Amino acid sequence: MAQVYGYPARLTPHEVRTRAFTAQLRGVDPDEVREFQARVADELTMLNETVRLLSRENDRIGRALRDWQIMHAQECRPPHHNSGHW
């Protein structure tokens, strides 16, 4: 797996599905391994989509908050009277 900006790259569903393992004398059932890999890959696909959707929602909420703050700040400004007093 490659590194991106000092962090390990995300594990992709494709990597999970296609990962091969070294056979051992007392190994595991290859069909069970493949079934598990498919389940993990499906879960990664769903989680990646959830992260993508939540990121978009977070961006939308952030923009709405900034718009509200700008609008509210403009409405709440006191009138500017410079009479030379505090």
C-alpha positions as CSV (number, residue, x, y, z in Angstrom):
1,M,0.0,0.0,0.0
2,A,1.4,3.4,-1.0
3,Q,1.8,6.4,1.4
4,V,0.1,9.7,0.8
5,Y,1.6,12.8,2.6
6,G,3.2,10.6,5.3
7,Y,0.0,8.6,5.9
8,P,-0.8,5.1,4.6
9,A,-3.1,5.2,1.6
10,R,-6.7,4.0,2.2
11,L,-7.3,0.4,1.7
12,T,-9.6,0.0,-1.3
13,P,-12.3,-2.6,-1.8
14,H,-10.4,-3.9,-4.8
15,E,-7.3,-4.5,-2.8
16,V,-9.3,-6.4,-0.2
17,R,-11.0,-8.5,-2.9
18,T,-7.8,-9.4,-4.8
19,R,-5.3,-9.8,-1.9
20,A,-3.6,-13.1,-2.1
21,F,-2.1,-15.0,0.9
22,T,0.7,-17.5,1.1
23,A,-0.4,-21.1,1.5
24,Q,0.6,-22.8,4.7
25,L,0.7,-26.4,5.7
26,R,-2.3,-25.9,8.1
27,G,-3.9,-23.0,6.2
28,V,-7.4,-21.8,6.1
29,D,-10.2,-22.6,3.7
30,P,-9.7,-20.4,0.6
31,D,-13.4,-20.1,0.0
32,E,-14.0,-18.7,3.5
33,V,-11.2,-16.2,3.0
34,R,-12.7,-15.0,-0.3
35,E,-16.1,-14.8,1.3
36,F,-14.7,-12.7,4.1
37,Q,-12.8,-10.5,1.7
38,A,-16.0,-9.9,-0.3
39,R,-17.8,-8.9,2.9
40,V,-15.0,-6.5,4.0
41,A,-14.8,-5.0,0.5
42,D,-18.6,-4.4,0.5
43,E,-18.3,-2.8,3.9
44,L,-15.5,-0.6,2.7
45,T,-17.5,0.5,-0.4
46,M,-20.4,1.5,1.8
47,L,-18.2,3.3,4.4
48,N,-16.4,5.2,1.6
49,E,-19.7,6.3,0.2
50,T,-20.9,7.4,3.6
51,V,-17.8,9.4,4.2
52,R,-18.2,11.1,0.8
53,L,-21.8,12.0,1.5
54,L,-21.1,13.3,5.0
55,S,-18.2,15.4,3.7
56,R,-20.5,17.0,1.2
57,E,-23.1,17.6,3.9
58,N,-20.4,19.1,6.2
59,D,-19.4,21.4,3.4
60,R,-23.0,22.5,2.8
61,I,-23.6,23.1,6.5
62,G,-20.3,25.1,6.7
63,R,-21.4,27.3,3.8
64,A,-24.8,27.9,5.3
65,L,-23.3,28.8,8.7
66,R,-20.9,31.3,7.1
67,D,-23.8,32.9,5.1
68,W,-25.9,33.1,8.3
69,Q,-22.9,34.7,10.2
70,I,-22.4,37.3,7.5
71,M,-26.1,38.1,7.4
72,H,-26.4,38.2,11.2
73,A,-23.3,40.4,11.6
74,Q,-24.7,42.9,9.1
75,E,-28.0,43.1,10.9
76,C,-26.4,43.5,14.4
77,R,-24.0,46.3,13.6
78,P,-24.8,49.3,15.8
79,P,-25.3,52.6,14.0
80,H,-22.1,54.5,13.6
81,H,-22.2,57.8,15.5
82,N,-18.9,59.4,16.1
83,S,-19.5,62.0,18.7
84,G,-16.0,61.9,20.1
85,H,-17.2,60.1,23.3
86,W,-16.6,56.5,24.3
